[in-house]
């Protein structure tokens, strides 16, 4: 049934214009592969991969003759350049082509064609040269190391011909020294070298291995290029295996399951090990060794406790600690971004509603993380941000801000819907958290009262008829549809759900690339589309929105630009910013499964799955201090049988109507 539904879904997607997929999910259910012998060529794409000390964007292509090409855009965030601003990571391109310099019996006129390209948290490429009795297969695995300022390419070269020959692998070494005037610590060195070069006599079927290692160093660092590349690859694979085995989605849709898996990888791999502690990095050849109130505090931090990835959780609490440094008695806004490994700030857009973003994310993180010591540490920051927002409330009862998270790219007025809805949800979470921490009942009651008032103000001030839809205006004076009208649905306000759904998905605001930022524009940002998907599930529109989620997932995972959610278009050329992957995962945890923290060991659960699905499972959820599974299955009587199973603990069973709210306590 699962395979059948997946096939039907893909056929429907093709009918609505997605075209033929370039990629297929492999039998292991993890890797995706582009068979270069069957797809149309030429084709080019780019994909980002990260470790703790470096990132690489692989700009790759297969030309019309089947030849694979690669340009490596290398990023070393802890090698800071001058001026030491947001974008001051050492960056350079390296397109060294080892395959082009291979020789058989001293002949370097080899013609390789690509058999396939495979992605699985790393890249694997297989090419082959065939000429009469001579054959040479080259399999390369490309990956960033997890702990070093280094990327590696491991090569396996195999004689696929019928006669023996001498294979020559070049002994390449290259050193680039940067301008000392452009580096915070003077000049930097980027070393590229081939390990295992030489001449090898290969019988048919025999193989030899070698490596290409590219590392960067400052004047105080020693090269680690002598490390075993196979061991470094094993470390990368161990990280991927950990991600695979936690927070596992199992539904009748293989594409959604697999895209969820890839989103887990991307959202958690991009964390820099800076002198200021772990910092989650958006990436995109621009944003590293720095944090933002939206990308980190709001988008991805509340997700990490579900995954249980220690480095992710450490990066989350570290980001809130950095923001807490800027609490002040003058009630000046907390900076939007803390940059340069924590040494500086960026506040170029003024107050973007950052206090609401931080309070929203920190309160949800603290509840879901279920670490009382961390929660106590975060409480003053949450209190401060909520008080700051209170002081920004205008005469209409909503929260003022200079901009929103798009920083002036599109109008947001002086009080926008996004900031006020985040503030509303933060008040609710703070009330739950305050109870857990034994805070004054007076404080808790005040937060609950303010949340009630804010909900009423959101309706009275932002509720409006826009282009014939009884939905929300984004700000006073706004008269066109905007993508962020999804926000009330994401925080449990469903008063205008039907009209808002129609406004988002049945108007010209919606395109095959997702929601346009503003009606009539050509710009889209995945982040608002991902929020909209989550809100649609939360509001009970599973049948409708799953078709759109399936289309989106198919396009991102198996289409022309893969395999992760992207930032935007045309800005950034659809970079694989990592927090967007966290938002994709939250479609599942908070949308489809409707998990809303109400305590450190308790949560609301509202499973919303399409009527054609017989089941949905989320396994090894590491939140709320536990490790548990949620299994939802349809019964013969049309109800949902939901089991919450703790590892080594109790099983809670509920039989409810589809979409019913359940209160769970572990």
VMD Tcl script that draws the C-alpha trace (Angstrom):
set ca {
  {0.00 0.00 0.00}
  {2.81 2.41 0.88}
  {4.54 1.88 -2.47}
  {1.23 2.12 -4.33}
  {0.32 5.44 -2.73}
  {3.78 6.80 -3.42}
  {3.49 5.89 -7.11}
  {0.02 7.43 -7.36}
  {1.27 10.61 -5.70}
  {4.17 10.91 -8.12}
  {1.87 10.39 -11.11}
  {-0.41 13.13 -9.85}
  {2.55 15.42 -9.33}
  {3.66 14.88 -12.89}
  {0.16 15.74 -14.10}
  {0.20 19.10 -12.34}
  {3.39 20.11 -14.05}
  {6.34 18.98 -11.98}
  {7.78 17.08 -14.93}
  {10.04 14.06 -14.80}
  {12.14 13.74 -11.66}
  {15.90 13.65 -12.07}
  {16.47 11.71 -8.87}
  {15.17 8.49 -7.37}
  {15.12 7.25 -3.80}
  {17.32 4.18 -3.52}
  {16.18 0.85 -1.99}
  {17.92 1.73 1.29}
  {15.32 4.48 1.71}
  {18.08 6.99 2.44}
  {20.23 7.95 -0.52}
  {18.93 9.58 -3.68}
  {20.54 9.00 -7.06}
  {20.62 10.71 -10.42}
  {21.32 8.19 -13.18}
  {23.28 10.28 -15.67}
  {22.75 7.70 -18.42}
  {18.97 8.19 -18.51}
  {18.26 11.85 -17.61}
  {18.47 14.78 -19.98}
  {21.82 16.54 -20.06}
  {23.49 18.93 -19.48}
  {22.53 19.46 -15.86}
  {24.04 21.56 -13.09}
  {23.21 22.14 -9.43}
  {24.70 23.17 -6.10}
  {24.45 21.60 -2.65}
  {25.87 22.68 0.70}
  {27.42 20.36 3.29}
  {28.89 21.37 6.65}
  {31.04 20.23 9.53}
  {31.83 22.07 12.73}
  {34.87 23.85 11.32}
  {34.07 24.34 7.64}
  {31.38 24.22 5.00}
  {31.50 23.53 1.29}
  {29.06 24.33 -1.46}
  {29.58 21.91 -4.32}
  {28.81 23.51 -7.67}
  {28.63 20.47 -9.90}
  {27.50 19.61 -13.38}
  {27.28 16.81 -15.91}
  {27.80 18.19 -19.41}
  {26.08 17.06 -22.59}
  {28.82 14.46 -23.15}
  {28.33 13.01 -19.68}
  {31.49 14.48 -18.13}
  {31.30 15.38 -14.44}
  {32.59 18.77 -13.34}
  {33.06 20.17 -9.85}
  {33.83 23.58 -8.39}
  {34.22 23.59 -4.61}
  {33.24 26.76 -2.77}
  {35.08 26.44 0.53}
  {34.08 28.32 3.67}
  {36.21 28.47 6.84}
  {34.17 30.47 9.39}
  {36.80 30.55 12.15}
  {39.44 32.01 9.84}
  {38.12 35.54 10.03}
  {38.78 38.16 7.39}
  {38.78 41.96 7.49}
  {36.40 43.70 7.95}
  {35.28 41.18 10.57}
  {31.57 41.44 9.82}
  {28.71 39.01 9.16}
  {30.27 37.68 5.96}
  {33.92 37.59 7.11}
  {34.60 33.86 6.77}
  {37.61 32.89 4.67}
  {36.08 31.76 1.36}
  {37.66 30.58 -1.85}
  {37.02 28.33 -4.83}
  {38.96 25.19 -5.66}
  {38.23 23.34 -8.93}
  {41.23 21.02 -8.99}
  {40.32 18.03 -11.19}
  {42.14 14.85 -10.17}
  {40.23 12.62 -12.59}
  {41.31 14.70 -15.59}
  {44.95 14.02 -14.69}
  {44.76 10.23 -14.42}
  {46.85 8.27 -16.93}
  {46.67 4.73 -18.25}
  {50.02 3.54 -19.65}
  {51.07 7.19 -19.76}
  {48.00 8.13 -21.82}
  {46.07 11.05 -20.36}
  {43.50 11.31 -23.15}
  {40.91 9.49 -21.11}
  {37.24 10.17 -21.73}
  {35.09 9.67 -18.67}
  {31.33 9.55 -18.64}
  {29.24 9.79 -15.50}
  {27.14 6.82 -14.47}
  {25.45 8.36 -11.47}
  {25.58 11.01 -8.77}
  {24.33 10.08 -5.30}
  {23.54 12.18 -2.22}
  {23.23 10.96 1.34}
  {24.64 13.64 3.63}
  {27.70 13.37 1.40}
  {28.16 13.11 -2.37}
  {29.18 10.00 -4.26}
  {30.00 10.11 -7.98}
  {30.80 7.17 -10.24}
  {32.43 7.74 -13.66}
  {33.92 5.33 -16.15}
  {36.37 5.43 -19.03}
  {35.92 2.74 -21.71}
  {38.15 2.28 -24.72}
  {38.42 -1.15 -26.30}
  {39.98 -3.52 -23.78}
  {40.73 -0.69 -21.36}
  {38.31 0.31 -18.63}
  {38.68 2.48 -15.54}
  {35.92 3.16 -13.02}
  {36.35 6.06 -10.62}
  {34.17 6.25 -7.52}
  {34.64 9.33 -5.39}
  {33.02 10.23 -2.07}
  {33.03 13.93 -1.19}
  {32.40 15.20 2.32}
  {33.35 17.84 4.90}
  {35.08 16.50 7.98}
  {33.13 16.78 11.22}
  {35.85 18.30 13.42}
  {38.61 19.69 11.16}
  {39.01 22.70 8.86}
  {39.18 20.23 6.03}
  {37.17 18.56 3.30}
  {38.05 15.22 1.76}
  {37.45 13.24 -1.39}
  {38.03 9.52 -1.17}
  {38.66 7.80 -4.52}
  {38.39 4.15 -5.47}
  {39.85 3.45 -8.92}
  {39.03 0.07 -10.45}
  {40.26 -1.67 -13.59}
  {37.03 -2.61 -15.40}
  {38.78 -3.64 -18.60}
  {40.00 -7.02 -19.75}
  {43.76 -6.41 -19.65}
  {46.27 -5.17 -17.07}
  {47.69 -1.66 -17.25}
  {49.71 0.92 -15.34}
  {47.54 3.54 -13.66}
  {49.26 6.79 -12.78}
  {47.74 8.96 -10.03}
  {49.34 12.41 -9.89}
  {51.20 13.50 -6.75}
  {49.55 16.88 -6.53}
  {50.27 19.54 -3.94}
  {49.10 23.12 -3.96}
  {49.45 25.88 -1.38}
  {47.57 29.17 -1.44}
  {48.61 31.92 0.98}
  {46.16 34.74 1.53}
  {46.95 38.44 1.85}
  {48.02 39.06 5.49}
  {46.31 42.46 5.41}
  {42.93 40.76 4.84}
  {43.01 38.34 7.77}
  {42.21 38.97 11.44}
  {45.16 36.68 12.24}
  {47.26 37.66 9.25}
  {47.65 35.34 6.28}
  {46.00 31.94 6.01}
  {47.09 28.87 4.10}
  {44.87 26.61 2.05}
  {46.62 23.33 1.30}
  {45.41 20.87 -1.34}
  {47.15 17.55 -1.75}
  {46.64 14.08 -3.16}
  {47.43 11.23 -0.77}
  {48.28 7.96 -2.43}
  {49.62 9.20 -5.71}
  {51.98 7.04 -7.76}
  {52.01 4.35 -10.44}
  {50.03 1.15 -9.85}
  {49.90 -2.01 -11.92}
  {46.25 -3.05 -11.99}
  {44.97 -6.40 -13.12}
  {41.37 -6.62 -14.37}
  {39.06 -6.26 -11.37}
  {41.76 -4.84 -9.11}
  {41.42 -1.42 -7.49}
  {43.51 1.19 -5.74}
  {42.48 4.01 -3.41}
  {43.65 7.58 -2.97}
  {42.43 10.82 -1.40}
  {42.25 14.50 -2.12}
  {42.46 16.59 1.05}
  {41.88 20.35 1.22}
  {42.50 22.11 4.53}
  {42.95 25.66 5.76}
  {45.22 26.88 8.55}
  {46.19 30.05 10.32}
  {49.82 30.72 11.25}
  {49.39 29.04 14.63}
  {47.88 25.78 13.38}
  {49.54 22.56 12.24}
  {48.37 20.50 9.29}
  {46.28 17.40 10.05}
  {46.29 16.14 6.48}
  {47.97 12.95 7.71}
  {44.71 11.82 9.33}
  {43.11 8.66 7.98}
  {40.50 9.81 5.45}
  {38.57 6.55 5.83}
  {38.27 7.24 9.55}
  {37.11 10.78 8.85}
  {34.52 9.37 6.46}
  {33.40 6.92 9.15}
  {32.91 9.87 11.53}
  {30.72 11.61 8.97}
  {28.72 8.43 8.41}
  {28.34 7.94 12.19}
  {26.82 11.42 12.45}
  {24.38 10.63 9.63}
  {23.52 7.31 11.30}
  {22.69 9.09 14.56}
  {20.35 11.45 12.74}
  {18.80 8.48 10.93}
  {18.01 6.66 14.15}
  {16.32 9.50 16.00}
  {13.03 11.25 15.25}
  {12.19 8.82 12.46}
  {9.12 9.54 10.32}
  {7.17 6.62 8.83}
  {4.15 7.36 6.65}
  {2.68 5.96 3.41}
  {4.57 8.66 1.49}
  {8.21 7.71 0.90}
  {9.06 11.14 -0.49}
  {7.84 13.06 2.57}
  {9.60 10.55 4.86}
  {12.87 10.93 2.96}
  {12.73 14.71 2.67}
  {12.13 14.82 6.43}
  {15.28 12.73 6.85}
  {17.33 15.09 4.69}
  {15.94 18.13 6.51}
  {17.13 16.61 9.80}
  {20.63 16.27 8.36}
  {20.86 19.80 6.97}
  {19.32 21.51 10.00}
  {21.76 19.86 12.41}
  {25.02 19.61 10.43}
  {25.48 23.36 10.05}
  {26.81 24.24 13.50}
  {30.10 26.10 13.88}
  {32.47 25.38 16.75}
  {33.46 28.98 17.48}
  {35.45 30.57 20.27}
  {32.04 31.79 21.48}
  {30.69 28.25 21.68}
  {28.58 26.29 19.24}
  {26.69 28.55 16.84}
  {24.13 27.22 14.42}
  {24.88 28.64 10.96}
  {22.34 29.44 8.25}
  {25.13 28.93 5.69}
  {24.72 29.87 2.05}
  {28.30 31.14 1.65}
  {27.34 34.14 3.80}
  {26.10 33.38 7.31}
  {28.47 31.52 9.64}
  {29.87 31.84 13.19}
  {26.90 34.06 13.99}
  {23.30 33.79 15.18}
  {20.02 35.52 14.37}
  {16.85 36.00 16.39}
  {14.78 34.46 13.60}
  {16.90 31.67 12.06}
  {18.23 30.32 15.35}
  {16.13 31.60 18.27}
  {12.78 31.24 16.48}
  {13.11 28.70 13.65}
  {15.52 25.90 14.50}
  {16.19 25.98 18.26}
  {12.71 24.71 19.26}
  {13.26 21.74 16.95}
  {16.54 20.42 18.40}
  {15.09 18.85 21.58}
  {12.85 16.63 19.42}
  {15.93 15.28 17.64}
  {18.02 14.92 20.78}
  {21.24 15.90 19.01}
  {23.53 17.13 21.79}
  {25.46 19.57 19.63}
  {22.19 21.05 18.37}
  {20.88 21.51 21.90}
  {24.18 23.04 22.99}
  {24.05 25.48 20.07}
  {20.51 26.43 21.05}
  {21.20 27.23 24.69}
  {24.41 28.99 23.65}
  {22.52 31.27 21.27}
  {20.11 32.32 24.00}
  {23.05 32.99 26.33}
  {24.52 35.31 23.73}
  {21.25 37.18 23.31}
  {20.90 37.43 27.10}
  {24.15 39.43 27.20}
  {22.21 42.34 25.72}
  {19.38 42.63 28.22}
  {19.42 46.16 29.58}
  {17.63 48.47 31.99}
  {17.03 51.08 29.29}
  {14.80 48.66 27.33}
  {16.76 49.03 24.15}
  {16.09 46.17 21.70}
  {18.31 43.10 21.72}
  {20.41 43.04 18.52}
  {19.02 41.04 15.62}
  {22.28 39.19 15.13}
  {25.44 38.41 17.08}
  {28.32 37.92 14.68}
  {32.05 37.20 14.40}
  {32.06 34.27 16.86}
  {30.31 36.48 19.41}
  {32.66 39.47 19.18}
  {30.27 41.88 17.48}
  {26.64 42.50 16.58}
  {24.58 43.40 13.53}
  {21.50 45.56 14.01}
  {21.14 47.14 10.60}
  {17.37 46.72 10.35}
  {16.57 48.02 13.82}
  {14.01 46.13 15.87}
  {12.57 43.37 13.65}
  {10.40 42.01 16.43}
  {13.47 40.21 17.74}
  {12.26 40.23 21.34}
  {9.12 38.32 20.33}
  {11.19 35.88 18.26}
  {13.55 35.16 21.16}
  {10.80 34.80 23.77}
  {8.80 32.52 21.49}
  {11.73 30.23 20.72}
  {13.33 30.22 24.16}
  {10.10 29.33 25.98}
  {9.26 26.50 23.57}
  {12.84 25.24 23.68}
  {12.93 25.24 27.49}
  {9.67 23.29 27.78}
  {10.59 20.71 25.15}
  {14.19 20.34 26.29}
  {12.99 19.48 29.81}
  {16.19 20.58 31.53}
  {15.25 22.51 34.65}
  {18.67 24.12 35.12}
  {18.61 25.42 31.53}
  {15.03 26.60 31.96}
  {15.91 28.56 35.09}
  {18.81 30.12 33.21}
  {16.53 31.10 30.33}
  {13.72 32.48 32.48}
  {15.22 36.00 32.96}
  {15.71 36.31 29.17}
  {12.13 35.24 28.49}
  {10.82 37.64 31.13}
  {12.89 40.51 29.74}
  {11.78 39.91 26.15}
  {8.12 39.70 27.14}
  {8.40 42.93 29.12}
  {10.17 44.59 26.19}
  {7.31 43.55 23.87}
  {4.75 44.83 26.39}
  {6.44 48.23 26.30}
  {6.11 48.21 22.48}
  {2.35 47.73 22.44}
  {0.64 50.59 20.60}
  {-2.79 52.16 21.06}
  {-4.32 49.36 18.95}
  {-3.06 46.76 21.39}
  {-0.47 45.12 19.07}
  {3.32 45.06 19.18}
  {5.34 47.66 17.32}
  {8.61 46.92 15.50}
  {10.74 48.79 12.98}
  {10.78 45.94 10.47}
  {10.05 42.22 10.31}
  {12.39 39.31 9.59}
  {12.67 40.34 5.92}
  {14.44 43.51 7.10}
  {12.69 45.99 4.84}
  {12.72 43.98 1.64}
  {8.92 44.24 1.72}
  {6.73 46.73 3.64}
  {5.83 45.73 7.21}
  {4.42 48.94 8.64}
  {5.18 49.90 12.23}
  {3.37 46.87 13.71}
  {3.14 43.58 11.82}
  {1.11 40.41 12.27}
  {4.15 38.15 12.67}
  {5.57 39.96 15.71}
  {2.26 40.05 17.57}
  {1.47 36.37 16.97}
  {4.93 35.32 18.18}
  {4.46 37.44 21.28}
  {1.04 35.83 21.87}
  {2.46 32.31 21.68}
  {5.45 33.26 23.84}
  {3.08 34.43 26.59}
  {1.28 31.08 26.55}
  {4.54 29.13 26.69}
  {5.90 31.37 29.45}
  {2.81 30.65 31.54}
  {3.36 26.90 31.12}
  {7.06 27.27 31.90}
  {6.42 29.46 34.92}
  {4.23 26.75 36.44}
  {6.99 24.18 35.92}
  {9.53 26.44 37.62}
  {7.29 27.36 40.51}
  {7.08 31.04 39.61}
  {4.57 33.36 41.24}
  {0.93 32.60 40.33}
  {0.53 36.35 39.87}
  {3.16 36.35 37.09}
  {1.58 33.33 35.41}
  {-1.91 34.85 35.58}
  {-0.54 38.09 34.11}
  {0.94 36.25 31.13}
  {-2.34 34.43 30.55}
  {-4.29 37.68 30.75}
  {-1.91 39.42 28.34}
  {-2.16 36.50 25.92}
  {-5.95 36.78 25.95}
  {-5.75 40.51 25.28}
  {-3.22 40.04 22.49}
  {-5.39 37.45 20.77}
  {-8.31 39.89 20.81}
  {-6.06 42.68 19.48}
  {-4.79 40.48 16.66}
  {-8.37 39.91 15.55}
  {-9.49 43.51 15.90}
  {-6.43 45.15 14.35}
  {-5.22 42.66 11.76}
  {-8.46 40.85 10.89}
  {-9.56 42.23 7.52}
  {-10.98 41.51 4.10}
  {-8.09 41.47 1.67}
  {-8.84 40.95 -2.01}
  {-12.16 39.33 -1.14}
  {-10.81 37.02 1.59}
  {-11.79 37.48 5.24}
  {-8.27 36.87 6.44}
  {-5.61 39.19 7.90}
  {-3.82 42.29 6.78}
  {-0.13 42.11 7.51}
  {0.06 45.68 8.78}
  {-2.15 48.73 8.86}
  {-2.55 50.02 5.31}
  {-1.69 46.66 3.73}
  {-4.19 45.93 0.93}
  {-2.68 42.86 -0.80}
  {-2.24 39.28 0.36}
  {0.99 38.48 2.18}
  {2.50 35.08 2.91}
  {2.84 35.65 6.67}
  {-0.95 35.63 7.15}
  {-0.25 31.97 8.01}
  {1.06 32.95 11.44}
  {-2.20 32.87 13.44}
  {-2.74 29.25 12.34}
  {0.72 28.32 13.63}
  {-0.07 29.61 17.11}
  {-3.52 28.06 17.45}
  {-5.74 30.96 16.30}
  {-8.24 29.44 13.89}
  {-10.97 32.13 13.84}
  {-10.27 32.92 10.18}
  {-8.74 29.57 9.22}
  {-10.92 28.74 6.21}
  {-10.61 32.14 4.59}
  {-6.89 32.28 5.36}
  {-6.36 28.87 3.77}
  {-8.23 30.03 0.67}
  {-6.26 33.28 0.58}
  {-2.95 31.43 0.75}
  {-3.58 28.47 -1.50}
  {-6.46 29.37 -3.83}
  {-5.31 32.81 -4.90}
  {-2.41 33.96 -7.04}
  {-0.34 34.19 -3.85}
  {0.40 30.49 -4.30}
  {2.69 29.24 -7.07}
  {4.44 25.96 -7.85}
  {7.39 27.32 -5.83}
  {5.21 27.98 -2.79}
  {3.83 31.21 -1.38}
  {4.93 34.49 -2.89}
  {6.07 36.95 -0.26}
  {3.50 39.42 -1.52}
  {0.71 39.15 -4.03}
  {1.83 40.45 -7.41}
  {5.56 39.93 -6.74}
  {7.82 37.20 -8.12}
  {9.74 36.63 -4.88}
  {9.30 33.58 -2.71}
  {10.93 32.54 0.56}
  {10.58 28.93 1.66}
  {10.30 29.92 5.31}
  {6.79 31.36 4.99}
  {5.64 28.43 2.85}
  {6.94 26.00 5.48}
  {5.15 27.93 8.23}
  {1.98 27.86 6.11}
  {2.16 24.08 5.71}
  {2.57 23.70 9.45}
  {-0.33 26.02 10.19}
  {-2.57 24.22 7.70}
  {-2.03 20.89 9.45}
  {-2.58 22.47 12.86}
  {-5.86 23.97 11.65}
  {-7.14 20.59 10.46}
  {-6.61 20.77 6.69}
  {-4.57 17.57 6.35}
  {-6.32 16.28 3.21}
  {-5.77 19.52 1.35}
  {-2.28 20.41 2.52}
  {-0.72 16.95 2.17}
  {-1.09 17.21 -1.61}
  {0.88 20.46 -1.51}
  {3.46 19.08 0.93}
  {3.93 16.03 -1.31}
  {4.45 18.26 -4.35}
  {6.86 20.54 -2.49}
  {8.82 17.60 -1.04}
  {9.07 15.93 -4.42}
  {10.31 19.15 -6.02}
  {12.93 19.78 -3.35}
  {14.09 16.15 -2.99}
  {13.90 14.74 -6.52}
  {13.67 17.70 -8.89}
  {16.32 19.94 -10.45}
  {17.69 21.54 -7.26}
  {18.06 19.05 -4.42}
  {17.85 17.81 -1.71}
  {16.92 20.43 0.93}
  {14.47 23.27 1.50}
  {15.90 26.52 0.23}
  {16.06 30.13 1.29}
  {14.58 32.25 -1.46}
  {14.36 33.26 -5.10}
  {15.67 35.37 -6.73}
  {17.75 36.42 -3.73}
  {20.51 33.94 -2.90}
  {19.88 31.64 -5.89}
  {17.98 29.15 -3.72}
  {20.73 28.59 -1.16}
  {20.34 25.62 1.19}
  {20.06 27.68 4.37}
  {19.89 25.25 7.25}
  {17.18 26.74 9.50}
  {14.64 26.28 6.71}
  {15.25 22.55 7.03}
  {14.39 22.88 10.71}
  {11.11 24.51 9.69}
  {10.37 21.59 7.38}
  {10.81 19.19 10.29}
  {8.46 21.28 12.41}
  {5.72 20.77 9.80}
  {5.74 17.18 11.00}
  {6.33 17.54 14.74}
  {4.09 20.55 15.39}
  {1.80 20.39 12.36}
  {1.04 16.81 11.34}
  {1.47 15.44 14.87}
  {0.35 18.65 16.56}
  {2.81 18.46 19.45}
  {2.55 21.60 21.58}
  {4.54 21.65 24.86}
  {2.48 22.35 27.97}
  {5.14 21.34 30.50}
  {8.56 19.74 30.71}
  {7.00 16.29 30.67}
  {3.66 17.05 29.05}
  {2.29 18.13 25.71}
  {-0.82 18.43 23.61}
  {-1.05 15.90 20.78}
  {-3.34 16.42 17.79}
  {-2.60 14.06 14.91}
  {-3.75 15.38 11.53}
  {-3.14 13.00 8.63}
  {-4.94 12.78 5.26}
  {-7.93 10.46 5.05}
  {-6.19 8.13 2.57}
  {-3.37 7.41 5.00}
  {-3.94 4.45 7.27}
  {-1.11 5.36 9.63}
  {1.64 7.78 10.58}
  {4.46 7.11 13.02}
  {7.13 9.22 14.63}
  {9.74 7.13 16.40}
  {12.45 7.94 18.93}
  {11.24 11.41 19.82}
  {13.86 12.70 22.26}
  {11.84 15.55 23.75}
  {10.29 16.12 27.18}
  {13.08 14.23 28.91}
  {12.22 10.96 27.20}
  {12.65 8.70 24.21}
  {9.24 7.74 22.90}
  {7.21 6.81 19.83}
  {3.87 8.04 18.58}
  {1.88 5.57 16.46}
  {-1.39 6.67 14.86}
  {-3.56 4.15 12.98}
  {-7.08 4.28 11.62}
  {-9.57 1.84 13.07}
  {-12.35 0.03 11.25}
  {-14.85 2.43 12.84}
  {-13.17 5.52 11.41}
  {-11.44 6.61 14.59}
  {-7.75 7.00 15.34}
  {-5.91 4.59 17.60}
  {-2.96 6.52 19.01}
  {-0.23 4.96 21.10}
  {2.48 6.85 22.96}
  {5.20 4.37 23.85}
  {8.11 5.29 26.09}
  {11.32 3.33 25.66}
  {11.44 0.93 28.59}
  {8.35 2.55 30.07}
  {4.63 2.78 29.86}
  {2.32 2.69 26.84}
  {-0.53 5.17 26.68}
  {-3.37 4.30 24.30}
  {-6.07 6.67 23.05}
  {-8.99 6.02 20.72}
  {-10.28 9.35 19.43}
  {-11.92 11.04 16.50}
  {-9.44 12.15 13.80}
  {-7.91 15.49 14.78}
  {-8.97 15.30 18.42}
  {-6.75 16.93 21.02}
  {-5.03 14.62 23.51}
  {-3.14 15.68 26.61}
  {-0.09 13.48 27.18}
  {2.09 13.32 30.27}
  {5.24 11.19 30.20}
}
mol new
graphics top color blue
foreach p $ca { graphics top sphere $p radius 0.5 }
foreach p [lrange $ca 0 end-1] q [lrange $ca 1 end] { graphics top cylinder $p $q radius 0.2 }
display resetview
